[in-house]
Structures are given as C-alpha cells and as structure tokens.
Amino acid sequence: MSAEARKFWRELVTAYEFDTQELAILRAAARTVDRLERLAGAEAALGDDLLIESKTGPVVNPILVEQRMQGQALARLVASLRIPQEGASSGDGSGRGAYRSPRTLQSVPKVI
C-alpha cells in the first residue's frame, strides 16, 4: 500500500471511532487512494498524450477515465463514513448525516 494510503488510514483511525462495517469501508477507501496514486503515476508517464486512437477516432486515454471513476468512488466511500468537514460543527445543516464523534482513548485499529 502506498505511503499516501497508509497516511489516509492512520489519520482517520487516530481521529475517529469506526465499527467493523465502517472499517471495511475505510479499507476500501484506502485501497482506492492507493489505486489513485498508481494512476497518477501512469498519467504522469503519458505526458501530453491524453488522447489515443481508436477505430472511431481519438478518445480519452482510459487511464484518465479510470482515474476519474476512482476519484468518484473514493468520494462516495468517504461520504458514507460521515467524516465532518474541517471547521464544521455537528449542527451546521450540511446534510451530511449523523455527526461522527472524535476518537476516545481506546485501541486504534492496526494499519492494514
């Protein structure tokens, strides 16, 4: 797993409490962060070649399409964890569901 994915995991499990199902969602989110890191490396290797030729003409490189889709998946996974936005209070009317309370002093789940 990439350093960025490990950092993502560590920061969240240190700051918030998660139940078993939420930890599974968090693992999926961390794997998605890892995939996005690898896709960013592949994108950098493309240089200016953002289009590729197909039978029907030029199309967007599939790496860029997958990168966008993984970004959307990550956004949905993180939203399902109900992590409050920085600076937002529990009653800010953001419509993000129940407020997640900060972690209390108990064991922190092991890094995946």
HELIX and SHEET records of a PDB file:
HELIX    1   1 ALA A    3  ALA A   15  1                                  13    
HELIX    2   2 THR A   20  LEU A   46  1                                  27    
HELIX    3   3 PRO A   62  SER A   80  1                                  19    
SHEET    1   A 2 LEU A  51  SER A  54  0                                        
SHEET    2   A 2 GLY A  57  VAL A  60 -1                                        
END                                                                             
